[in-house]
Every structure is written in structure tokens, then in C-alpha cells.
Amino acid sequence: MRQVELQAEGNAKAIPSRFVFVVKSSGIIADGITPDAFKGKDFSSGLFNADLISVALPSSLQPLEPFKDQVSIVQGLSGKMCRGGHSSWFGMLGVYMTGGEFDAGAVIRATADAELARLNPAPFNHLGLAIRGKALSSDYGGTMYPGISAAGPGQELPFQGSPDIAYEQLFGSAVSSGSGAETRFRLQGNLLDFMVEDVRKVSQAIPSSEHGKMDAYLNAFEELQVRHSRLSSMKEQIAANAPGYSDKFTSTVEEVRQEAQFDLAAAALIAGLTNVVTIRLDNVDMTYKRLGIDQHNHGIGHNEGTKSQTEYREIIQRHHAELLATMARKLKAVPEGDGDMLDNTMIMFLSDSSDNHHGTGLEWPYLIVGGGGGKLRLPGRYLRYPKYGEKGCRTIGDWWTTLLNACGNPIEYYGNEDLVLKQNGCSHAGPLEELFV
């Protein structure tokens, strides 16, 4: 609780940076998130940086109008060093080529969201929540591996696809979603104490050649033990911020499950359980039936159904904007420092297939909500970088380098460089200095 008090008193060092990465499938069409006031502009002469507050957002983004001073739209950044098609897999957040049509491929580095989680530790250092799994799969519920985020080489981040289970994992130390949850939490603590002690004993009795493996086991159990202890000490804070449990968390309706996962993410941020959340919002196999849509995302991407692809996308995008606006509203209602929690949070809406159903990587549109702690000149701005290959063009590697630098990691460049741009003398491969405060 003392950390919350310090934050409310305006102690900047006590206020963490928070990030929510909302990953949709089937691409984000750049034109679909471009205000009418900026359509048809000439972007060939360099970075187009304009005031967003004074213009109207597209109709599908209208739910975000109340937060427009903290909305930013970033367009034109390319990602040709990543895989195109239905999913770039880890490339979207890791900036490299990997995977195939159904295979997520190798994990060669920690993705950018995981790097930011490392810079902003919490009991749940990096929370992964999902509605669906891999791009072309029918995976549903339970622990899932959608192939988009990783803690390090070979360490894919697991996502929880069942809101009811996520509720208990996050808030079960203080509130119960069913009978016996608090008892189970206490027994888990006893089991972790036993396991740590047992691993230490075994480590003393085995050959030295096996100590590396046992040390890894011991570190994992000790990390869980520390988390368990911290959750126990935060019981009052967790109980005060846990969402009320309802049948929303056991619903099988896709749109309701999305609402449940967003509720959990917002509550976890407010309670101090995590500072970084990655949400797998849907995949190409998902159908938004509650919105009156008769095609799954894959069919929409192939222009099937009774409506045009643009009409389908606008309906779905408005629903997504409502989810983002609801989260923003909850964060804005929490005082923090000289402002509110939304001031110190960046909610980033992006797609693992870049700019279209079959992503080209020529552009990777980003929609951002929140002040991001005032570290970058983004809120209330519309930014459009030159097209791929033109003078002044920039990449998603430059973007993630910028974000990591702003948040405390002075990395020279994050990810793989675009070798075609490099060969043609167009590669920047560094932070976007114009965005630094």
C-alpha cells in the first residue's frame, strides 16, 4: 500500500511505466484509422506530424474521442524484416523473420513487450491473456501459446485463455471466484516452501554436472515463492481492486470473453499486480457473432460474406475501440502523481499481420492510447512516416528501439535490420530522436 500512497503523493520514482499490448489478427488497414482530415495528404517530403486533437477521429474510433488528447496514431513504419502472410509470429514484437503458415518458428530473443516487463517488474512480471491462440488455429481456453511474445531465447510467454482461471490466478489470494480458492492459495504456499527445500537437498546429492539444471529449477521455484509472498502481503490492495466475479468470466461468447480479459487486465494494473499485459484479442478463425457478423476473420479477409470487407472491419474496429476506451476510462479514474494512471500507461493496438489480412510488412499501423509517462512526444499526435524505400522511411525496429531507450534500455538498435533498406542506403537502424521529450 505504501507504493500506492507514494504514487498518489506525486513521487515520480515510485510510479512505474505500464504497457498494454492489444494484438489483433488480420491486419490493421492504415486508411481505416486515418482521420478524414489527413487523407490525400502528400507524405513524400518527410515525417508528417500533425495535431490530432483538432480533427475528428474515424467513425470506427469514435469511442476514443473523450481521450483524444491521449490518443496517437503512428503510420508508415515498415517491417519487411519480418514474415508476411497471416502472422509475423514473434517478428511483430521481436523484429525478425520466423515461422511458417502454421508454425510460429524459433524464438531468438526476448520480444519488446518482455523487455519492457523486465524494466518494470511486478508480482506478475508479464501477464499474457488470450481469447484465441495461434493465427490459424481453433485453440480455445486454458494455457495457450499463440506465438507472439517471449521472455527470452526459446522462452515463449504462456497466455491464459480462460478468464475464470485468470481471475483466480490473479486475485485468488484475496478474493474467491469459488469455494476453496483462498485455501488453495495457502496450500500452494506450503507446497512451494516444500519444493524449494527439497530441490536444495537434491542439489547437494547429485553430481556437479547436473547442478546447472537443478539451479534452474530452484530459481523457478524461488521466483514463484517470492511472488506468492508478495501476493500475500498485497491482500488488502488486491481485494479492493478485484473486479466483481460474475458469469462474464465463464461465458463462451467471444465478445464477452474479450470484455472479461480487458476487465482483468485493467484491474491487475490498478492493483499493482503487473505493469505489462499482452492481450491476444482474436485470431483469423474467430467470428464476431454477437456483433451480427456472419463470417470469421479469415473469410472477411478473403472478401466473403454479405457485407464488404470494409463494412465488416469498421464494425469490428468500433467494438475494439470500445474495449480500449473502457480500459482507458478505468485507468483515468485512478489518481496518480499529478494526474491519473492513464497518464503513465501506454495501450498499444497493433496486428501480428501488419497492414492487411495477408500482411505485407510495408507498413505497420499503430494506435496508441495513454500518456506513456510523458516519455515520448506522442499523445494527441498523428504521425506518418514516408513510404518504404523513400527518403526518411523508418521501421518497426526503430520504433521499438525508441520505446526501449525512453524507458531505460539504451540499446543501440533492437531487432534485425532491414537489409534491403541498408543496401539502398535507406536504413536508419536507431531510435526516432524526434519522438524523445
Buried (B, 14 or more C-beta within 10 A) or exposed (E): EEBBEBBBEEEEEBBBBBBBBBBBBBBBBBEBBBBEBBEEEEBEEEBBEBEBEEEEBBEBBBBBEEBBEBBBBBBBBBBBBBBBBBBBBBBBBBBBBBBEEEEBBEBBBBBBBBBBBBBBEBBBBBBBBBBBBBBBBEBBBEEBBBBBBBBBEEEBBBBBBBBBBBBBBBBBBBBBBEEEBBEBBEEBBEEBEEBBEEBEEEBEEEEEEEEEEBEEBBEEBBEBBEBBEBBBEBBEBBEBBBBEBEEBBBBEEBBBBBBBBBBBBBBBBBBBBBBBBBBBBBBBBBBBEEEEBBBBBBBBBEEBBEBEBBEBBBBBBBBBBBBBBBBBBBBBEBEBBEBBBBBBBBBBBBBBBBBBBBBBBBBBBBBBBBBBBBBBBBBBBBBBBBBBBBEBBBBBBBBBBBBBBBBEBEEEBBBBBBEBBEEEEBBBBBBBEEBEE
